[in-house]
């Protein structure tokens, strides 16, 4: 790989600054989902096992460059202690300067130090070199374990990497390895499933994918825009009619690149968007003028199953229909379960990412069956768009 991991760097007896993502959801002062905290455990435990002293850098919420009490990282200390039973977790009231230096100096072997929210400083999101230098002064080694923040050129993700010996943490390395396997040097044929409401939000993504994959499945409201572009009437369905020329351009680009685009052949339509609404399955060309398309139909799912079965690598971003409410989750669930079965059988390498995607796979009960699920959100999307991620590029230098 083009970046170092924890296996390539000496941390014994050193203070290791670790950029982590612990931006967890909270309600009434309690962490409601500690997944992101649990995911940093392997990296921190490895550093401790190798004799290093982990000092954690992280953001929390959007405080816009000033201290905001409810966005203080001290609120996550109980969840941190639960993730590292028996460990002393210390906290510093700043990520630079006196409070941070004092806390680092007092840190004992086997203990973990969490520094206050990096975004309490306006310089963090501006990638201020002085702020990066203030952070770098606290340690001898920098480890980035926050792929989810790697698309941001911030002081704690990019600036600091220029100032210290650096490496990717276990979670970051796992993510990069999975993404490289999916789009960098994948087993072919490759299929990408892209869903969601609007073509306009995923233009860069679609434009990049048609040059990289063999099959592109388009679902959700985006598919309606492509159907409209081809002269298919979609009734009252969500569709960006002004994006029709752009959709035709993408179809042409795909054709030139040898990428086959798959759109629905049958759809589930309803007159109202609510759980349990009366619905019917019609051919894609027969959507009633007073109805809206809310899911792909069973014939479409069967065709997709054949595509999946003939591929070796799959990337998934976005649902095929309005999966949040039954019965319009059926298409997404059926397709996801088919992909999961192929993955379990060792016939398909599968990588998925994006908030709606993870929620849909959890709903289908198959999230644990995919080869890799990214929780990185924006960074995952920008990687799929073919963009350089500053936090990753800095680790290569």
VEXDREN-2710 file (C-alpha; in Angstrom, 1 decimal):
% VEXDREN-2710
k/r/px/py/pz
1/UNK/0.0/0.0/0.0
2/UNK/1.0/3.6/-0.6
3/UNK/0.6/4.5/3.1
4/UNK/2.1/3.2/6.3
5/UNK/0.1/1.4/9.0
6/UNK/0.7/0.8/12.7
7/UNK/2.9/-2.1/11.7
8/UNK/5.4/0.2/9.9
9/UNK/5.9/2.8/12.6
10/UNK/7.6/2.6/16.1
11/UNK/5.4/4.0/18.9
12/UNK/7.1/2.4/21.9
13/UNK/7.5/5.0/24.6
14/UNK/6.0/7.7/22.4
15/UNK/3.0/10.0/22.6
16/UNK/0.8/9.1/19.7
17/UNK/-1.7/11.7/18.4
18/UNK/-4.6/9.8/17.0
19/UNK/-7.3/11.5/14.9
20/UNK/-10.5/9.6/15.5
21/UNK/-14.2/10.0/14.6
22/UNK/-16.3/9.8/17.8
23/UNK/-19.0/12.2/16.4
24/UNK/-21.7/10.0/17.9
25/UNK/-25.5/10.8/18.3
26/UNK/-26.6/12.0/21.7
27/UNK/-29.9/12.5/23.4
28/UNK/-30.5/14.0/26.9
29/UNK/-26.7/13.9/27.5
30/UNK/-26.5/10.2/26.6
31/UNK/-24.8/8.5/23.7
32/UNK/-27.5/6.7/21.7
33/UNK/-25.2/4.8/19.3
34/UNK/-21.6/4.1/20.3
35/UNK/-20.7/2.4/17.0
36/UNK/-18.1/5.0/16.1
37/UNK/-16.4/4.8/19.5
38/UNK/-16.4/1.0/19.3
39/UNK/-14.7/1.1/15.9
40/UNK/-11.6/3.0/17.2
41/UNK/-10.9/0.3/19.9
42/UNK/-8.5/-1.9/17.7
43/UNK/-6.3/1.1/16.9
44/UNK/-6.1/2.4/20.4
45/UNK/-5.5/-1.1/21.9
46/UNK/-2.7/-1.7/19.3
47/UNK/-1.0/1.5/20.3
48/UNK/-1.2/0.6/24.0
49/UNK/0.1/-2.9/23.3
50/UNK/3.1/-1.5/21.4
51/UNK/4.0/0.8/24.3
52/UNK/2.5/4.0/23.0
53/UNK/0.5/6.7/24.8
54/UNK/-2.7/7.5/22.8
55/UNK/-3.9/11.1/22.7
56/UNK/-7.1/11.5/20.8
57/UNK/-8.0/14.3/18.5
58/UNK/-11.6/14.6/17.4
59/UNK/-14.4/16.9/16.4
60/UNK/-18.0/16.8/17.7
61/UNK/-20.9/18.6/16.0
62/UNK/-20.6/22.0/14.3
63/UNK/-19.6/24.5/17.0
64/UNK/-18.3/27.0/14.3
65/UNK/-15.0/27.8/15.8
66/UNK/-16.0/28.5/19.4
67/UNK/-16.6/26.5/22.6
68/UNK/-20.2/25.2/22.9
69/UNK/-20.9/23.3/26.1
70/UNK/-23.2/20.7/24.6
71/UNK/-20.6/19.9/21.9
72/UNK/-17.8/19.3/24.5
73/UNK/-16.3/15.8/24.1
74/UNK/-16.4/15.4/27.9
75/UNK/-20.0/14.3/27.3
76/UNK/-18.8/11.1/25.6
77/UNK/-16.4/10.1/28.4
78/UNK/-18.9/7.5/29.9
79/UNK/-19.2/5.8/26.5
80/UNK/-15.4/5.9/26.1
81/UNK/-15.0/4.2/29.5
82/UNK/-17.5/1.6/28.5
83/UNK/-15.6/0.9/25.3
84/UNK/-12.3/0.5/27.2
85/UNK/-13.2/-1.3/30.4
86/UNK/-10.5/-1.1/33.1
87/UNK/-8.6/1.8/31.3
88/UNK/-8.2/5.2/32.7
89/UNK/-9.6/7.8/30.2
90/UNK/-8.3/11.3/30.9
91/UNK/-9.7/14.5/29.4
92/UNK/-8.1/17.8/28.6
93/UNK/-10.1/21.0/28.2
94/UNK/-8.3/22.1/25.0
95/UNK/-6.6/20.4/22.1
96/UNK/-3.6/22.8/22.2
97/UNK/-1.7/25.0/24.7
98/UNK/-1.4/24.7/28.5
99/UNK/-4.3/22.4/29.4
100/UNK/-3.3/19.9/26.7
101/UNK/0.4/20.0/27.4
102/UNK/-0.3/19.5/31.2
103/UNK/-2.6/16.5/30.5
104/UNK/-0.1/14.9/28.1
105/UNK/2.7/15.3/30.6
106/UNK/0.6/13.6/33.3
107/UNK/-0.4/10.7/31.1
108/UNK/0.7/7.3/32.4
109/UNK/1.4/4.2/30.4
110/UNK/-1.8/2.3/29.8
111/UNK/-3.9/5.4/30.0
112/UNK/-5.8/7.2/27.2
113/UNK/-6.2/11.0/26.8
114/UNK/-9.1/12.6/25.0
115/UNK/-8.5/16.2/24.0
116/UNK/-11.3/18.7/23.7
117/UNK/-13.2/19.3/20.4
118/UNK/-10.8/20.5/17.7
119/UNK/-13.6/22.5/16.1
120/UNK/-13.7/24.8/19.1
121/UNK/-10.9/26.5/17.2
122/UNK/-11.8/28.5/14.1
123/UNK/-8.5/27.5/12.6
124/UNK/-9.4/23.8/12.5
125/UNK/-11.7/23.9/9.4
126/UNK/-9.4/26.5/7.8
127/UNK/-6.4/24.1/8.1
128/UNK/-4.5/26.8/10.0
129/UNK/-0.8/25.8/10.1
130/UNK/-0.4/27.4/13.6
131/UNK/-3.2/25.2/15.0
132/UNK/-1.7/22.1/13.4
133/UNK/1.7/23.0/14.9
134/UNK/0.1/23.4/18.3
135/UNK/-1.4/19.9/18.0
136/UNK/1.8/18.4/16.6
137/UNK/3.8/19.8/19.6
138/UNK/1.9/17.4/21.9
139/UNK/3.3/14.2/20.4
140/UNK/6.0/12.4/18.4
141/UNK/3.8/10.3/16.0
142/UNK/0.5/11.0/14.2
143/UNK/-2.0/8.3/13.3
144/UNK/-5.2/9.0/11.3
145/UNK/-8.0/6.6/12.0
146/UNK/-10.9/8.9/10.8
147/UNK/-11.5/8.1/7.2
148/UNK/-14.9/9.7/7.6
149/UNK/-13.1/13.1/8.0
150/UNK/-10.5/12.4/5.3
151/UNK/-12.3/14.4/2.7
152/UNK/-11.7/17.6/4.7
153/UNK/-8.4/19.4/4.6
154/UNK/-8.4/20.4/8.3
155/UNK/-5.6/21.0/10.8
156/UNK/-6.2/17.7/12.5
157/UNK/-6.6/15.7/9.4
158/UNK/-4.1/17.2/6.9
159/UNK/-2.0/19.9/8.4
160/UNK/-0.6/17.8/11.3
161/UNK/0.3/14.9/9.0
162/UNK/2.9/17.2/7.4
163/UNK/4.6/17.8/10.7
164/UNK/5.0/14.3/12.2
165/UNK/5.9/10.7/11.2
166/UNK/2.5/9.4/10.3
167/UNK/0.5/6.2/9.6
168/UNK/-3.1/5.0/9.0
169/UNK/-4.9/3.5/12.0
170/UNK/-6.5/0.0/11.8
171/UNK/-10.0/1.4/10.8
172/UNK/-8.5/3.8/8.2
173/UNK/-6.4/1.0/6.7
174/UNK/-9.3/-1.4/6.6
175/UNK/-11.4/1.2/4.8
176/UNK/-8.7/2.1/2.3
177/UNK/-8.1/-1.6/1.6
178/UNK/-11.8/-2.3/1.0
179/UNK/-12.2/0.7/-1.3
180/UNK/-9.1/-0.1/-3.3
181/UNK/-10.5/-3.6/-3.8
182/UNK/-13.8/-2.2/-5.0
183/UNK/-12.7/0.5/-7.4
184/UNK/-8.9/0.6/-7.6
185/UNK/-8.1/-2.9/-8.7
186/UNK/-11.4/-4.8/-8.5
187/UNK/-12.3/-8.3/-9.6
188/UNK/-14.4/-7.9/-12.7
189/UNK/-17.2/-7.6/-13.7
190/UNK/-18.0/-4.7/-11.3
191/UNK/-21.6/-3.5/-10.7
192/UNK/-22.5/-0.3/-8.8
193/UNK/-25.9/0.3/-7.3
194/UNK/-26.8/3.9/-6.9
195/UNK/-30.1/5.1/-5.5
196/UNK/-31.4/8.2/-3.9
197/UNK/-33.8/11.1/-4.7
198/UNK/-31.9/13.4/-7.1
199/UNK/-29.6/13.1/-10.0
200/UNK/-28.3/16.6/-9.3
201/UNK/-26.7/15.5/-6.0
202/UNK/-24.9/12.6/-7.6
203/UNK/-23.7/14.0/-10.9
204/UNK/-20.0/13.6/-10.2
205/UNK/-20.6/10.1/-8.8
206/UNK/-22.5/8.9/-11.9
207/UNK/-20.0/10.5/-14.2
208/UNK/-17.1/8.8/-12.5
209/UNK/-18.7/5.4/-12.1
210/UNK/-19.7/4.9/-15.8
211/UNK/-16.0/5.0/-16.6
212/UNK/-15.0/2.5/-13.8
213/UNK/-17.7/-0.2/-13.6
214/UNK/-19.2/-2.7/-16.1
215/UNK/-22.8/-2.3/-14.8
216/UNK/-24.6/0.7/-13.2
217/UNK/-27.9/0.1/-11.5
218/UNK/-29.9/3.3/-11.0
219/UNK/-32.8/3.3/-8.5
220/UNK/-34.9/5.6/-6.4
221/UNK/-36.1/9.0/-7.6
222/UNK/-33.0/9.3/-9.7
223/UNK/-34.2/6.5/-12.0
224/UNK/-37.4/8.5/-12.7
225/UNK/-35.3/11.3/-14.1
226/UNK/-33.6/8.9/-16.5
227/UNK/-36.9/7.4/-17.5
228/UNK/-38.3/10.9/-18.2
229/UNK/-35.2/11.6/-20.3
230/UNK/-36.1/8.6/-22.4
231/UNK/-39.6/9.8/-23.0
232/UNK/-41.3/7.6/-20.3
233/UNK/-44.2/9.2/-18.4
234/UNK/-43.8/8.8/-14.6
235/UNK/-47.1/10.5/-13.5
236/UNK/-46.7/12.4/-10.2
237/UNK/-43.3/10.7/-9.4
238/UNK/-40.4/12.6/-8.0
239/UNK/-38.3/13.5/-11.1
240/UNK/-35.9/16.3/-12.0
241/UNK/-37.3/17.0/-15.5
242/UNK/-34.8/19.9/-16.0
243/UNK/-32.0/17.3/-15.6
244/UNK/-33.2/15.2/-18.5
245/UNK/-30.4/16.4/-20.9
246/UNK/-27.8/15.6/-18.2
247/UNK/-29.3/12.1/-17.8
248/UNK/-29.0/11.6/-21.6
249/UNK/-25.3/12.8/-21.4
250/UNK/-24.6/10.2/-18.7
251/UNK/-26.3/7.5/-20.8
252/UNK/-24.1/8.4/-23.8
253/UNK/-21.0/8.5/-21.6
254/UNK/-21.8/5.0/-20.3
255/UNK/-22.3/3.7/-23.8
256/UNK/-19.0/5.0/-24.9
257/UNK/-17.3/3.5/-21.9
258/UNK/-18.9/0.1/-22.3
259/UNK/-20.9/0.4/-19.1
260/UNK/-24.4/-1.1/-19.1
261/UNK/-27.0/1.1/-17.3
262/UNK/-29.9/-0.8/-15.7
263/UNK/-33.2/1.1/-15.1
264/UNK/-36.5/-0.4/-13.7
265/UNK/-38.6/-2.4/-16.1
266/UNK/-41.6/-2.6/-13.7
267/UNK/-42.4/-0.4/-10.8
268/UNK/-44.6/-0.3/-7.7
269/UNK/-47.0/2.8/-7.8
270/UNK/-49.4/4.4/-5.3
271/UNK/-51.6/7.4/-5.1
272/UNK/-50.3/8.5/-1.7
273/UNK/-47.0/8.3/0.1
274/UNK/-47.7/6.6/3.4
275/UNK/-47.2/3.3/5.1
276/UNK/-49.6/0.6/3.9
277/UNK/-50.9/2.8/1.0
278/UNK/-52.8/0.9/-1.7
279/UNK/-50.3/0.0/-4.4
280/UNK/-50.0/-1.9/-7.7
281/UNK/-47.2/-3.2/-9.9
282/UNK/-47.2/-2.0/-13.5
283/UNK/-44.8/-2.0/-16.4
284/UNK/-42.5/1.0/-16.2
285/UNK/-44.2/2.5/-19.3
286/UNK/-47.7/2.2/-17.7
287/UNK/-47.4/4.5/-14.7
288/UNK/-50.9/6.1/-14.2
289/UNK/-50.9/9.9/-14.5
290/UNK/-52.3/10.3/-11.0
291/UNK/-49.8/7.9/-9.3
292/UNK/-46.2/8.0/-8.3
293/UNK/-43.4/5.4/-8.5
294/UNK/-42.2/4.4/-5.1
295/UNK/-40.3/1.2/-5.6
296/UNK/-38.9/-1.2/-8.3
297/UNK/-41.1/-4.2/-9.2
298/UNK/-40.4/-7.9/-8.8
299/UNK/-39.4/-8.4/-12.5
300/UNK/-36.7/-5.6/-12.1
301/UNK/-35.4/-7.4/-8.9
302/UNK/-35.1/-10.7/-10.8
303/UNK/-33.2/-9.0/-13.6
304/UNK/-30.9/-7.4/-11.0
305/UNK/-30.3/-10.7/-9.3
306/UNK/-29.0/-12.1/-12.7
307/UNK/-26.6/-9.1/-13.0
308/UNK/-25.3/-9.5/-9.5
309/UNK/-24.8/-13.3/-10.0
310/UNK/-22.6/-12.5/-13.1
311/UNK/-20.4/-10.0/-11.3
312/UNK/-17.5/-10.3/-8.9
313/UNK/-17.5/-6.9/-7.2
314/UNK/-20.4/-4.7/-6.1
315/UNK/-20.5/-1.2/-4.7
316/UNK/-23.8/0.1/-3.2
317/UNK/-24.8/3.6/-2.4
318/UNK/-28.5/4.5/-1.9
319/UNK/-31.8/2.5/-1.8
320/UNK/-33.9/1.4/-4.9
321/UNK/-37.1/2.8/-3.6
322/UNK/-38.8/4.6/-0.6
323/UNK/-37.4/2.0/1.7
324/UNK/-38.4/3.9/4.9
325/UNK/-42.0/2.8/4.6
326/UNK/-43.7/-0.6/3.8
327/UNK/-44.5/-1.9/1.3
328/UNK/-42.1/0.3/-0.7
329/UNK/-39.0/-1.3/0.9
330/UNK/-39.6/-4.6/-0.8
331/UNK/-37.4/-4.0/-3.8
332/UNK/-34.4/-2.8/-1.8
333/UNK/-34.7/-5.6/0.7
334/UNK/-35.0/-8.3/-1.9
335/UNK/-32.0/-7.0/-3.9
336/UNK/-29.9/-6.6/-0.7
337/UNK/-30.7/-10.1/0.4
338/UNK/-29.6/-11.5/-3.0
339/UNK/-26.3/-9.6/-2.7
340/UNK/-25.8/-10.9/0.8
341/UNK/-26.3/-14.5/-0.2
342/UNK/-23.7/-14.1/-3.0
343/UNK/-21.3/-12.5/-0.6
344/UNK/-21.8/-15.3/2.0
345/UNK/-21.1/-17.9/-0.8
346/UNK/-17.8/-16.1/-1.6
347/UNK/-19.0/-15.2/-5.1
348/UNK/-19.1/-11.4/-4.7
349/UNK/-17.0/-8.8/-3.0
350/UNK/-19.4/-6.2/-1.6
351/UNK/-18.7/-2.7/-0.4
352/UNK/-21.6/-0.3/0.8
353/UNK/-21.7/3.1/2.2
354/UNK/-23.9/6.2/2.9
355/UNK/-26.4/6.8/5.7
356/UNK/-29.5/5.6/3.8
357/UNK/-27.6/2.6/2.5
358/UNK/-26.6/1.4/5.9
359/UNK/-30.1/2.0/7.2
360/UNK/-31.6/0.0/4.3
361/UNK/-29.1/-2.9/4.8
362/UNK/-29.9/-3.0/8.5
363/UNK/-33.6/-3.1/7.7
364/UNK/-33.0/-6.0/5.3
365/UNK/-31.0/-7.7/8.1
366/UNK/-28.0/-8.2/5.9
367/UNK/-25.5/-5.5/7.0
368/UNK/-23.3/-8.1/8.6
369/UNK/-23.1/-10.1/5.4
370/UNK/-21.5/-7.5/3.2
371/UNK/-17.7/-7.6/2.8
372/UNK/-17.3/-4.1/4.1
373/UNK/-19.7/-1.3/5.1
374/UNK/-18.3/2.2/5.3
375/UNK/-19.8/4.5/7.9
376/UNK/-17.9/7.5/6.4
377/UNK/-20.7/9.2/4.6
378/UNK/-19.3/12.2/2.7
379/UNK/-15.8/10.8/2.4
380/UNK/-17.2/7.5/1.0
381/UNK/-19.2/9.5/-1.6
382/UNK/-16.3/11.7/-2.6
383/UNK/-14.1/8.6/-3.0
384/UNK/-16.7/7.1/-5.3
385/UNK/-16.7/10.3/-7.2
386/UNK/-13.0/9.8/-7.9
387/UNK/-11.9/12.8/-5.9
388/UNK/-8.6/13.0/-3.9
389/UNK/-9.2/13.0/-0.2
390/UNK/-6.8/15.4/1.6
391/UNK/-6.6/13.2/4.7
392/UNK/-5.5/10.2/2.7
393/UNK/-3.2/12.1/0.4
394/UNK/-1.4/13.5/3.4
395/UNK/-0.6/10.0/4.7
396/UNK/1.0/9.1/1.4
397/UNK/3.5/11.9/1.6
END
